[in-house]
Structures are given as structure tokens and as C-alpha cells.
Amino acid sequence: MAAATTSETWDAAWTLTMRSHRKRLTDNISDSYPTTDRLKRSGVMEVETGGKEIQEDLMYGLGSSEWFDGYDVLSTNANDGITAAFYQFRYNAVPVVISDTEDDESRKSGSVKLITAKAKQAMTKSFDTINASIHNAQSGKSMIGLQDICAESTGTTLGGISQTSNTWWDNKRGDFTAGTGEMLATYTNFLTKIGDQYTGILAMGQMWNAVSEGNDKPTLLVASHTHYGNYEAVFEGTGHTRFTGAGKADLGVTGDVTFRGAPLIADRDCVTDSMYFLNTKYLKLKVQAGRNFSKTPFQRPSNQLARAAFVVFGGQLVTNNRRRQGLLYDLA
């Protein structure tokens, strides 16, 4: 019973440390996690209750249609065109371990309590890991990333569906320097000009058009700081004015930097030579209920004077329409 009481006391402190506190603990090691933060704020993060896998139903064919008159015989052949993609949940845990002696020694008046520091450290690491995974390719037990959904090459398998035998299950792609894929020409540098146009902006426009269909357009662009900076340089160094979708001039000083009305964000986890054109209508970060960066109760090992808990995430990055996701790569 003593161990249970101690655990409850620490769990209360564990919860309270998530609230604001006066003492400051400054992060000097991790990158920020702008992509994860943007997905959370944009409603792209969705909670899934239970289930071993995430099922996304897909329609890839519309069947047959025919004109007729009078007593014409009509086709009654059954039409396929509906399938599903399946994604597995992936789990990540960050430990929070505090010994009794460390706790005793951290109780000096006016200091940042150790549990507060450890809690922030664990939560920051958890977000940092998920954000990095979003920009990496799936490996081992990690979750799917943008490099899988927006692959540089054809023939990939995603959600159990092979793109080789299902040509409709493929993202748009363009090699900036080789002029392949959706690129209409071979380019050498983002800031090179052809007449009065920058090749980087020309390439962005070509990829935008490739992933768009009517009013179905990209809702979020993600780039490395290198090419985010190049995009800014086009407008900040030439006296040009960029206009947002609302029609007002905005150089992004007080708000989002945008391209054709869609926000463009920079992420240090993004591959340096890549820029993603994402339609978040078809892209979701599915989070398992109860595993949304949740905190487990503290437990005491039987042979140590210490307590251990975890920050746990369970989820998967999924898409149900790869054709609406694009990748511009080999940017120079």
C-alpha cells in the first residue's frame, strides 16, 4: 500500500508539472516541431478508438456508363473499383526516471523541481521524435513518413497497396535538376532567372498544378529552411509584393508565408533538397485513443529506490489519396 500511495502522490505532481510554472528550463538541444504543431492546429490529427489497424476505404474506378435508346441491350457486368488501404499503429515511449536521492537533492528552495524538468524533457523528446519521423522514411517499428507517402520513385507499396500494379496509387513528383516527373524543364538553381521569372517559383507552380484538380488544391507546403529562405529572398530582395489568397499584400512578417493562398512552413527535419505539396484533406495523423502523448503512472521497481513513468504516443501518418500529394526534390 505504501508504494501505491507514493505513486498516486507522484502522479498528481506529474500532472501538475504540465501546467505553467515560474522557473525557466531552456531547451538547447532539440529542433522545434513545426510540422507536428501545424498538423495539430489544422485538425489533421484525428483520434482512433481501438482496432489493430487503420482502414482507409478507397475508390479508384467509376465503373461503366453507356448511352441507350429503345430496346438496346445494356451491360450488367459487375464493376470493381473499391478497395482499402491498411496501416498499422506504431508506438513510441520516452522514459521519465527519478531516483529518491535525486528528488531529495532537488528540493532546494527556489530551484526548478526535478520532476518539472524531467517532464518537460520527456514531452519535448516525444514531440521531437514524432516530428522527425514525419519527415523520414518508415524503418523498423517507426511510423510512416512523408518520404513514404510522397516517394521520389515509382513502384512503392503503401498501406498494403502496390503502386506497380495500381497506377492510380501514386504521388506526384518532380526532379528539379533533372527535369523529370512533373517538371517541364531542367533547372539549375532556385534563384536563377528565366526572363523575369525565378526557376524555383516556376517549378513550384508546375507541382502545384500537378496535384490540383479544380478546387482541390494543396493546403500546406513544407520545405527545409534553405528553400524556405530562397522563397523569401525572391520577394524580400527584389521589391516585389506577394499577395495572399485573400488578396491583401503580406510578406509573411506577421503571419504565414503563403504560396497561392496555402501556408508554406519551414522545418529543420525536412530533407534539405525537398519541398512537399500536401492536401491535408487526404492526409491525417491518426492517434490512438489514450496514446496522444499520454503519461503513464509512476511505478517503483522492487529493487531500486526510484520511480519510472513514460510519455507514450501511438499513431500513424496515413493518406487515402496519394495523387493529391506532391514532392519537389533535388532542389538546388
Kinemage of the C-alpha trace (Angstrom):
@kinemage 1
@onewidth
@group {chain A} dominant
@subgroup {mainchain}
@vectorlist {calphas} color= white
{ca met a 1} P 0.000 0.000 0.000
{ca ala a 2} L 2.872 2.367 0.668
{ca ala a 3} L 4.089 2.047 -2.913
{ca ala a 4} L 0.593 2.748 -4.262
{ca thr a 5} L 0.264 5.869 -2.104
{ca thr a 6} L 3.654 7.132 -3.225
{ca ser a 7} L 2.757 6.513 -6.837
{ca glu a 8} L -0.512 8.447 -6.520
{ca thr a 9} L 1.299 11.382 -4.956
{ca trp a 10} L 3.850 11.453 -7.738
{ca asp a 11} L 1.172 11.050 -10.401
{ca ala a 12} L -0.535 14.177 -9.054
{ca ala a 13} L 2.775 16.037 -9.256
{ca trp a 14} L 3.299 14.555 -12.739
{ca thr a 15} L 0.024 16.139 -13.886
{ca leu a 16} L 0.692 19.476 -12.203
{ca thr a 17} L 4.059 19.853 -13.918
{ca met a 18} L 2.258 20.119 -17.266
{ca arg a 19} L 0.874 23.480 -16.089
{ca ser a 20} L 2.839 26.717 -16.315
{ca his a 21} L 5.468 27.395 -13.684
{ca arg a 22} L 7.637 30.348 -12.786
{ca lys a 23} L 11.050 28.757 -13.148
{ca arg a 24} L 12.564 28.501 -16.604
{ca leu a 25} L 14.088 25.454 -18.284
{ca thr a 26} L 15.535 26.434 -21.651
{ca asp a 27} L 15.814 23.825 -24.415
{ca asn a 28} L 19.291 23.939 -26.005
{ca ile a 29} L 19.325 20.645 -27.888
{ca ser a 30} L 16.154 19.754 -29.805
{ca asp a 31} L 14.803 21.239 -33.006
{ca ser a 32} L 11.315 22.693 -32.944
{ca tyr a 33} L 8.491 20.574 -34.345
{ca pro a 34} L 6.568 22.906 -36.685
{ca thr a 35} L 5.049 20.161 -38.859
{ca thr a 36} L 3.569 18.258 -35.910
{ca asp a 37} L 2.351 21.524 -34.399
{ca arg a 38} L 0.750 22.568 -37.699
{ca leu a 39} L -0.999 19.207 -38.080
{ca lys a 40} L -2.395 19.533 -34.554
{ca arg a 41} L -3.626 23.086 -35.074
{ca ser a 42} L -5.100 22.347 -38.508
{ca gly a 43} L -7.300 19.488 -37.383
{ca val a 44} L -5.214 16.913 -39.267
{ca met a 45} L -4.610 14.947 -36.071
{ca glu a 46} L -7.510 12.535 -35.528
{ca val a 47} L -8.183 10.120 -32.663
{ca glu a 48} L -8.859 6.461 -33.465
{ca thr a 49} L -10.588 4.312 -30.844
{ca gly a 50} L -9.302 0.762 -30.711
{ca gly a 51} L -8.527 -1.543 -33.599
{ca lys a 52} L -5.359 -3.329 -34.610
{ca glu a 53} L -5.094 -1.445 -37.910
{ca ile a 54} L -6.308 1.753 -39.508
{ca gln a 55} L -8.517 1.112 -42.539
{ca glu a 56} L -8.925 3.748 -45.250
{ca asp a 57} L -11.552 2.856 -47.863
{ca leu a 58} L -10.605 3.896 -51.392
{ca met a 59} L -12.473 4.305 -54.679
{ca tyr a 60} L -10.214 4.003 -57.702
{ca gly a 61} L -12.699 3.283 -60.511
{ca leu a 62} L -16.144 4.571 -61.560
{ca gly a 63} L -17.444 1.544 -63.454
{ca ser a 64} L -19.102 1.746 -66.883
{ca ser a 65} L -21.662 4.046 -68.431
{ca glu a 66} L -23.420 3.794 -71.780
{ca trp a 67} L -25.936 5.664 -73.877
{ca phe a 68} L -29.017 3.772 -74.996
{ca asp a 69} L -32.265 4.062 -76.897
{ca gly a 70} L -35.360 1.912 -77.203
{ca tyr a 71} L -34.715 -1.786 -76.659
{ca asp a 72} L -30.899 -1.643 -76.653
{ca val a 73} L -29.312 -4.368 -74.504
{ca leu a 74} L -27.475 -2.817 -71.567
{ca ser a 75} L -24.399 -4.254 -69.865
{ca thr a 76} L -24.900 -5.814 -66.448
{ca asn a 77} L -21.247 -6.638 -65.814
{ca ala a 78} L -20.198 -6.083 -62.217
{ca asn a 79} L -17.666 -3.327 -61.745
{ca asp a 80} L -14.837 -3.289 -59.265
{ca gly a 81} L -13.129 -0.044 -58.282
{ca ile a 82} L -13.330 -0.097 -54.483
{ca thr a 83} L -10.585 -1.302 -52.150
{ca ala a 84} L -8.942 -0.312 -48.864
{ca ala a 85} L -5.520 0.635 -47.539
{ca phe a 86} L -4.460 -0.693 -44.153
{ca tyr a 87} L -1.987 0.992 -41.815
{ca gln a 88} L -0.566 -0.377 -38.579
{ca phe a 89} L -0.358 1.646 -35.404
{ca arg a 90} L 3.166 2.482 -34.271
{ca tyr a 91} L 4.197 3.225 -30.693
{ca asn a 92} L 6.854 5.386 -29.094
{ca ala a 93} L 7.751 5.783 -25.425
{ca val a 94} L 10.049 8.209 -23.625
{ca pro a 95} L 11.011 7.282 -20.036
{ca val a 96} L 10.920 9.615 -17.064
{ca val a 97} L 13.114 8.131 -14.324
{ca ile a 98} L 13.815 9.825 -10.996
{ca ser a 99} L 15.683 8.343 -8.040
{ca asp a 100} L 14.743 9.180 -4.451
{ca thr a 101} L 18.131 10.764 -3.830
{ca glu a 102} L 17.824 12.998 -6.927
{ca asp a 103} L 14.385 14.079 -5.767
{ca asp a 104} L 15.643 14.887 -2.272
{ca glu a 105} L 18.582 16.883 -3.598
{ca ser a 106} L 16.416 18.922 -5.967
{ca arg a 107} L 14.209 20.374 -3.244
{ca lys a 108} L 16.351 23.421 -2.666
{ca ser a 109} L 14.167 26.475 -2.259
{ca gly a 110} L 13.789 28.449 -5.484
{ca ser a 111} L 15.081 25.745 -7.830
{ca val a 112} L 13.230 24.098 -10.676
{ca lys a 113} L 11.862 20.855 -9.293
{ca leu a 114} L 13.403 17.803 -10.884
{ca ile a 115} L 10.059 16.285 -11.819
{ca thr a 116} L 9.171 19.513 -13.658
{ca ala a 117} L 12.418 19.449 -15.612
{ca lys a 118} L 12.164 15.734 -16.391
{ca ala a 119} L 8.540 16.097 -17.508
{ca lys a 120} L 9.382 18.862 -19.958
{ca gln a 121} L 12.425 16.940 -21.173
{ca ala a 122} L 10.367 13.811 -21.899
{ca met a 123} L 7.500 15.641 -23.604
{ca thr a 124} L 9.921 17.619 -25.775
{ca lys a 125} L 11.730 14.424 -26.797
{ca ser a 126} L 8.439 12.753 -27.678
{ca phe a 127} L 7.333 15.613 -29.947
{ca asp a 128} L 10.824 15.824 -31.443
{ca thr a 129} L 10.798 12.115 -32.303
{ca ile a 130} L 7.352 12.216 -33.941
{ca asn a 131} L 8.200 15.319 -35.952
{ca ala a 132} L 11.424 13.703 -37.215
{ca ser a 133} L 9.518 10.525 -38.130
{ca ile a 134} L 7.058 12.524 -40.221
{ca his a 135} L 9.980 13.699 -42.367
{ca asn a 136} L 11.749 10.334 -42.577
{ca ala a 137} L 11.002 7.044 -44.333
{ca gln a 138} L 9.492 4.217 -42.305
{ca ser a 139} L 12.118 1.952 -40.737
{ca gly a 140} L 11.860 -0.847 -38.192
{ca lys a 141} L 8.992 -0.067 -35.819
{ca ser a 142} L 8.760 3.631 -36.684
{ca met a 143} L 5.703 5.134 -38.322
{ca ile a 144} L 5.236 6.061 -41.985
{ca gly a 145} L 6.712 9.405 -43.045
{ca leu a 146} L 6.335 11.886 -45.873
{ca gln a 147} L 9.180 10.169 -47.721
{ca asp a 148} L 6.907 7.109 -47.985
{ca ile a 149} L 3.705 8.936 -48.907
{ca cys a 150} L 5.487 11.326 -51.287
{ca ala a 151} L 8.105 8.941 -52.658
{ca glu a 152} L 10.816 10.041 -55.095
{ca ser a 153} L 10.435 6.847 -57.143
{ca thr a 154} L 7.528 4.858 -58.551
{ca gly a 155} L 6.700 1.275 -57.672
{ca thr a 156} L 6.386 1.750 -53.899
{ca thr a 157} L 3.917 -0.075 -51.658
{ca leu a 158} L 1.898 1.905 -49.138
{ca gly a 159} L -0.959 0.736 -46.948
{ca gly a 160} L -0.584 -2.732 -48.437
{ca ile a 161} L -1.271 -1.469 -51.970
{ca ser a 162} L 1.464 -1.799 -54.591
{ca gln a 163} L 1.755 1.180 -56.897
{ca thr a 164} L 3.319 -1.026 -59.576
{ca ser a 165} L 0.007 -2.796 -60.260
{ca asn a 166} L -2.161 0.145 -59.210
{ca thr a 167} L -1.004 3.190 -61.141
{ca trp a 168} L -3.668 5.371 -59.520
{ca trp a 169} L -1.973 4.884 -56.121
{ca asp a 170} L 0.961 7.218 -56.714
{ca asn a 171} L 2.030 10.679 -55.622
{ca lys a 172} L 3.121 13.475 -57.935
{ca arg a 173} L 6.849 14.120 -58.116
{ca gly a 174} L 9.296 16.342 -59.911
{ca asp a 175} L 13.095 16.306 -60.075
{ca phe a 176} L 14.118 19.971 -60.167
{ca thr a 177} L 17.599 19.500 -61.640
{ca ala a 178} L 16.850 16.542 -63.935
{ca gly a 179} L 13.598 17.899 -65.325
{ca thr a 180} L 11.741 14.603 -64.842
{ca gly a 181} L 8.299 13.868 -63.489
{ca glu a 182} L 6.093 16.959 -63.361
{ca met a 183} L 8.920 19.328 -64.260
{ca leu a 184} L 8.622 20.885 -67.698
{ca ala a 185} L 12.302 21.797 -67.927
{ca thr a 186} L 15.702 21.207 -66.344
{ca tyr a 187} L 16.631 23.823 -63.750
{ca thr a 188} L 19.943 24.603 -62.064
{ca asn a 189} L 19.201 26.856 -59.098
{ca phe a 190} L 16.091 28.047 -57.232
{ca leu a 191} L 17.109 31.700 -57.622
{ca thr a 192} L 18.117 31.507 -61.302
{ca lys a 193} L 16.000 33.753 -63.502
{ca ile a 194} L 14.490 32.984 -66.899
{ca gly a 195} L 13.460 36.362 -68.194
{ca asp a 196} L 11.745 37.942 -65.206
{ca gln a 197} L 10.767 34.644 -63.549
{ca tyr a 198} L 12.646 32.594 -60.965
{ca thr a 199} L 13.046 28.908 -61.780
{ca gly a 200} L 12.201 27.924 -58.212
{ca ile a 201} L 8.833 29.657 -58.450
{ca leu a 202} L 8.224 28.142 -61.903
{ca ala a 203} L 8.849 24.657 -60.501
{ca met a 204} L 6.565 25.299 -57.512
{ca gly a 205} L 3.823 26.401 -59.895
{ca gln a 206} L 4.207 23.256 -62.002
{ca met a 207} L 3.971 20.994 -58.951
{ca trp a 208} L 1.004 22.962 -57.618
{ca asn a 209} L -0.872 22.413 -60.872
{ca ala a 210} L 0.055 18.716 -60.954
{ca val a 211} L -1.524 17.955 -57.553
{ca ser a 212} L -4.537 20.228 -58.054
{ca glu a 213} L -7.893 19.309 -59.543
{ca gly a 214} L -10.498 22.059 -59.747
{ca asn a 215} L -10.949 23.406 -56.233
{ca asp a 216} L -8.970 20.501 -54.756
{ca lys a 217} L -5.644 22.220 -54.137
{ca pro a 218} L -2.713 21.877 -51.718
{ca thr a 219} L -3.454 23.202 -48.249
{ca leu a 220} L 0.075 23.069 -46.798
{ca leu a 221} L 3.607 23.337 -48.213
{ca val a 222} L 6.617 22.200 -46.164
{ca ala a 223} L 10.253 22.941 -47.014
{ca ser a 224} L 13.678 22.990 -45.435
{ca his a 225} L 14.943 26.292 -44.080
{ca thr a 226} L 17.244 26.533 -47.110
{ca his a 227} L 14.481 26.754 -49.690
{ca tyr a 228} L 12.051 28.482 -47.367
{ca gly a 229} L 14.737 31.183 -47.231
{ca asn a 230} L 15.114 31.120 -51.025
{ca tyr a 231} L 11.389 31.649 -51.413
{ca glu a 232} L 11.516 34.610 -49.033
{ca ala a 233} L 14.534 36.029 -50.877
{ca val a 234} L 12.566 36.204 -54.119
{ca phe a 235} L 10.209 38.743 -52.577
{ca glu a 236} L 12.252 40.427 -49.890
{ca gly a 237} L 15.228 41.203 -52.102
{ca thr a 238} L 13.567 42.454 -55.272
{ca gly a 239} L 10.865 44.850 -54.167
{ca his a 240} L 8.118 42.562 -55.405
{ca thr a 241} L 4.899 42.169 -53.436
{ca arg a 242} L 3.362 38.800 -52.736
{ca phe a 243} L -0.389 38.528 -52.356
{ca thr a 244} L -2.239 36.051 -50.173
{ca gly a 245} L -5.353 34.189 -51.211
{ca ala a 246} L -7.418 36.913 -49.561
{ca gly a 247} L -5.909 39.461 -51.944
{ca lys a 248} L -4.027 41.611 -49.465
{ca ala a 249} L -0.291 42.213 -49.541
{ca asp a 250} L 1.539 40.163 -46.926
{ca leu a 251} L 5.236 39.360 -46.860
{ca gly a 252} L 4.734 36.933 -44.001
{ca val a 253} L 6.310 39.174 -41.372
{ca thr a 254} L 3.309 38.963 -39.070
{ca gly a 255} L 1.675 35.780 -40.389
{ca asp a 256} L 2.191 32.752 -42.566
{ca val a 257} L 4.311 32.909 -45.668
{ca thr a 258} L 1.991 31.625 -48.397
{ca phe a 259} L 2.084 30.333 -51.949
{ca arg a 260} L -1.146 30.755 -53.901
{ca gly a 261} L -3.010 31.057 -50.611
{ca ala a 262} L -1.559 27.943 -48.944
{ca pro a 263} L 0.826 28.357 -45.981
{ca leu a 264} L 4.466 27.452 -46.546
{ca ile a 265} L 6.303 26.419 -43.374
{ca ala a 266} L 9.955 25.607 -42.733
{ca asp a 267} L 11.034 22.548 -40.771
{ca arg a 268} L 14.625 21.620 -39.910
{ca asp a 269} L 13.647 17.935 -40.071
{ca cys a 270} L 12.630 18.299 -43.722
{ca val a 271} L 15.056 16.873 -46.286
{ca thr a 272} L 17.227 19.809 -47.413
{ca asp a 273} L 16.541 19.477 -51.141
{ca ser a 274} L 12.800 18.731 -50.850
{ca met a 275} L 9.528 20.648 -50.759
{ca tyr a 276} L 6.207 18.924 -50.065
{ca phe a 277} L 2.842 19.966 -51.517
{ca leu a 278} L 0.256 18.443 -49.188
{ca asn a 279} L -3.513 18.299 -49.351
{ca thr a 280} L -4.420 17.699 -45.716
{ca lys a 281} L -7.952 16.738 -46.706
{ca tyr a 282} L -6.401 13.393 -47.639
{ca leu a 283} L -3.562 13.306 -45.111
{ca lys a 284} L -4.122 12.516 -41.436
{ca leu a 285} L -2.031 11.861 -38.349
{ca lys a 286} L -4.119 9.160 -36.700
{ca val a 287} L -3.594 8.936 -32.943
{ca gln a 288} L -4.759 6.007 -30.847
{ca ala a 289} L -7.135 6.981 -28.053
{ca gly a 290} L -5.257 7.228 -24.758
{ca arg a 291} L -1.875 7.376 -26.534
{ca asn a 292} L -1.841 11.050 -27.502
{ca phe a 293} L 1.464 11.872 -25.794
{ca ser a 294} L -0.138 10.469 -22.644
{ca lys a 295} L 1.640 9.997 -19.324
{ca thr a 296} L 1.673 6.644 -17.550
{ca pro a 297} L 1.577 6.395 -13.732
{ca phe a 298} L 4.890 6.261 -11.899
{ca gln a 299} L 5.970 2.800 -10.789
{ca arg a 300} L 8.661 1.833 -8.287
{ca pro a 301} L 10.984 -1.095 -9.156
{ca ser a 302} L 11.168 -3.746 -6.458
{ca asn a 303} L 14.943 -3.465 -6.063
{ca gln a 304} L 15.613 0.272 -6.540
{ca leu a 305} L 14.737 3.470 -4.698
{ca ala a 306} L 13.482 5.186 -7.837
{ca arg a 307} L 10.327 5.778 -9.848
{ca ala a 308} L 9.711 5.399 -13.575
{ca ala a 309} L 6.967 6.590 -15.934
{ca phe a 310} L 6.601 7.086 -19.686
{ca val a 311} L 5.305 9.604 -22.176
{ca val a 312} L 3.606 7.408 -24.777
{ca phe a 313} L 2.494 8.084 -28.350
{ca gly a 314} L 0.593 5.637 -30.525
{ca gly a 315} L -0.405 6.556 -34.051
{ca gln a 316} L 0.305 6.570 -37.755
{ca leu a 317} L 0.582 9.025 -40.635
{ca val a 318} L -1.882 7.940 -43.333
{ca thr a 319} L -3.251 9.073 -46.674
{ca asn a 320} L -6.300 7.995 -48.644
{ca asn a 321} L -5.358 9.827 -51.850
{ca arg a 322} L -1.700 9.847 -52.916
{ca arg a 323} L -2.462 11.629 -56.199
{ca arg a 324} L -3.157 14.804 -54.233
{ca gln a 325} L 0.250 14.766 -52.516
{ca gly a 326} L 3.342 16.091 -54.292
{ca leu a 327} L 7.105 16.211 -53.876
{ca leu a 328} L 9.521 18.640 -55.485
{ca tyr a 329} L 13.039 17.250 -54.929
{ca asp a 330} L 16.679 17.795 -55.873
{ca leu a 331} L 16.126 21.494 -55.316
{ca ala a 332} L 19.337 23.445 -55.734
